[in-house]
């Protein structure tokens, strides 16, 4: 499986969610599924 995001990018995306940004906006902006987000989390 090909990785599309680096560890630094993943941490940045998770940090956005912690800061209160709306999850649907994060998912759309970074082109990830909710399953991927929760797996990273």
C-alpha positions as CSV (number, residue, x, y, z in Angstrom):
1,X,0.0,0.0,0.0
2,X,1.3,3.4,-1.0
3,X,1.6,6.1,1.7
4,X,0.2,9.4,0.7
5,X,0.9,11.4,3.9
6,X,4.1,11.7,5.9
7,X,4.2,11.3,9.6
8,X,4.5,15.1,10.0
9,X,1.4,15.7,7.8
10,X,-0.6,13.1,9.8
11,X,0.4,14.8,13.1
12,X,-0.6,18.2,11.6
13,X,-4.0,16.9,10.6
14,X,-4.6,15.4,14.0
15,X,-3.6,18.7,15.6
16,X,-6.1,20.6,13.4
17,X,-8.8,18.3,14.8
18,X,-7.6,18.9,18.4
19,X,-7.8,22.6,17.9
20,X,-11.5,22.3,17.1
21,X,-11.7,22.5,13.3
22,X,-14.7,20.7,11.9
23,X,-13.9,17.1,11.0
24,X,-15.8,17.1,7.6
25,X,-13.7,20.1,6.6
26,X,-10.5,18.4,7.6
27,X,-11.4,15.2,5.7
28,X,-12.3,17.1,2.5
29,X,-9.3,19.4,2.6
30,X,-6.8,16.5,3.0
31,X,-8.7,14.0,0.9
32,X,-8.9,11.3,3.5
33,X,-11.8,9.1,4.7
34,X,-13.2,9.1,8.2
35,X,-11.9,5.6,8.6
36,X,-8.3,6.7,7.8
37,X,-8.6,9.6,10.3
38,X,-9.8,7.4,13.1
39,X,-7.1,4.8,12.4
40,X,-4.5,7.5,12.7
41,X,-6.0,8.7,15.8
